[in-house]
Amino acid sequence: MNRFLIIILLLFTSSLQAQQTNYVDFKTAKADIVFGDLSKKEVGGTIVYEFEVLKSTDSIYMDAVNFSEIKYVLDGAIKGELYDGKHLIIKYPFKLNTRHRIDVTWKAKPTKAMYFIDWEYEEGNKQIWTQGQGKYTSNWLPSIDDMNDKIEFDLSITFNKDYDVIANGKLTNHQVNNSTITWHYNMQQPMSSYLVALAIGKYYKNTELSKSGVPLEMYYYPEDSLKFEPTYRYTKQLFDFLEEEIGVPYPWQNYKQVPVKDFLYAGMENTSTTIFADSFVIDSIAFVDKNYANVNAHELAHQWFGNLVTETSGTHHWLQEGFATYYALLAERDVFGDDYYYWQLYEYAQELLEQDKAEQGTSLLDPKSSSTTFYKKGAWVLHMLREQVGDKAFKTAIKNYLEKHQFKNVETDDFIVEVEKASGQDLDEFVKVWLESDIFQYEKCINSLSKNSKQMSKMIELDQELLFSSHSPDYNVDRYFDKATSLQLKAYLFSKDMITIVHDSIIKKALNTKDIKVRQALAINKTEIPSELKADYETLLNDESYLTIEKALFNLWLNFPQEQKKYLSKTKGIQGFNDKNVRILWLTLALITEDFEPENENMYFEELTDYTDPRYGFEIRQNAFLYLQQIKACKEACAENLKQAADHHSWQFSKFAKSLLEVIDND
C-alpha cells in the first residue's frame, strides 16, 4: 500500500466518529448471495444499494469486516476498491439531495455473524445460519452497522437444491436451476442491518393463519414431526394476544420461526424471521419443564419493540428488552393465568434484589447494565408504570408511540412523552426513581404483588414468618400446604429455602398429589430420603417430567445402594430433553454401578463418549464431558473432542471446555 493511500485511510478512519446517518440515507438493498466451499466457510455475491445524500460530503462507506475481496461500481460508471479491512470507502464529491446507486461485489470467510455448521463432517446436521445482533452482519454482508440507518433489504440466495433457505420477508420466487435453487425474498419495509437473517438446512414447515390473517410459518426437522405440536404450542394464541394487546397490527408480511443447531442464544428476533436454539424442540413430556412459550412470546414481541421501533443506542436498550420481557409475560399470563404472571415477577424481583445486594445494580439507562437490569428491571418498570397511569392511558400511549415512530429509531423520552400525553401525569419523579436510579425499588414491587394477588400475599407472608421465626426448632410451614390454591405457592413450600422446615408427613402428602410441579420441587430439593418415604419417592420416576425423573433417579440411586439396579432398569430407555439429560446420567450411573450389565459396559462407555462428538449439539456434548470427567473416564476420544470444543463458536461452551481441560490437565 502506498504512502498516499495510507494517509487517506487514516484520515477517513478518524472521520468515522461523525455519524454517517447525518450525511447519507441508504434506502434499499438488493443482494444476490452465493456460497463457495462450505468447509472453508466461503460466502460472497453482489449487493446493490440505492441511497440519498442528506449533506454534501466527499466520501461515504459501508461496513465490511475482513473480506477477502471487495470492490464497487458507483452509478454504473465509477469503479473502486478502497478498503481498510473494516470499511469499503467510496471517495466522490457527493452533493446534497442527490440519489445514487452502488453495486458492491464481495467474497468473505466470516468467523462470526454467519455460522457454518457440520460442513466439515460426513455426518451431522448441516446448516448455515446468521446472528447479527452483537456480532454485526458486516462480517458476511457489506452493510451498515449503525442501527439508526434502516434499509429495505431484498435477498436472493442460491444454494444446493436439497436444502431449504429461509430469510427475512416474503418468498416471491423459487427458481430451480440444475443443482441449485435461487430463493428470492422480499421485504416491503426498512429495518436495521443487524436484523438481516438467513437460515439454511433441511426442514419441513407448517403454516397457520393468525386471527388477522398473518401467515405463521413454523419450521421443524423432518425427524421431529411428533415434536412439532409441543414445540410450537400456543403460538397462534400468543400472536393473536400480542396483536390485540399492543393495539398495532403486526408490521411485517409473515412470521417465520426456525430452530437451528448450536445457536448462540435462546432466540433472536430477526425481522419477520426468528431463529431459535433447537434445544427448545421438545416432546409433550418436556413441555412441563422446558418449553418454548416464553422465548416464542419474547421474540415475537420484539417484532414491534426492537424491529418496528429501534433504540438509537445502548442507553435505551430497555426499550427493546424490557418491553419484550414484559409483553412476553402478558402473553404467557393469557395462557397460564395470573398466578404464573405474578410468580414470574416475584422471581424477577428476587434476582434484582440479589444484584443490588452484590452492589451490581445499575440505572436502566446505563448502556453497560446487565441483562438482568435491561430485561427484568425493564419489565418491572412497565408493570409499575401501567399500575400508576392505568390500563387505558398505558395502552393508548403504547399505540401512539409505535405509530408515531414506526420504522424509526427512538429514545426513552419518546416513550415517556407519549405516556405523559395519554395520562396527563408528570412522570419526572417516576423516571428519576425507576429509570435513572441504580437502586431497584424492591419494597414497592413486593407491595404491588401483595396488593394484586392473594396467593402472592400469602407467599410474602410466609417469607416474613420464615425470616423472623425460622430460628425456632418447632417452626414449620405445614399449615400452608392445605390452604394453598396456587401450584406455585405449594411448590415454593418445598423449595431449597423451605424444605428443611417442612415435616415428613407433609412431604408424604405432597408425594401423593398429582401436582407435577410440587413433586418436581421435592425431587430437586429433597435429596436425603428417609426410608419411610422411599416407596412414595419412587413414584417420582413415573412422572411425565424429565427433570423430575433425572433428579429422582440420582437421589434414589444415592440413598438406596441396594436397589440401584432396580432404578436403572426402570429408567433404561428414557432419553430426556434434547440434551439427553436423563440418558447421559443413566449411562454414567450404569458404568459405576457394581455388577450392572457387565456385558454391556463397553457399549455404554462408547455411547457416553460418542455424545462428546461434534456432530451432536453442544448441550449434549457438555453433559457428556461433565459426567465423563466426574467419573475420571474422559479418555483419548473424549479429550480430542474437548480440545475441539475449546474453539467452538459459542463462547459459553468454549469457556466450559477450556476450564475442563485445565481440570483434566491438573488431575
Disulfide bonds with the S-S distance in Angstrom:
Cys634-Cys638 1.94
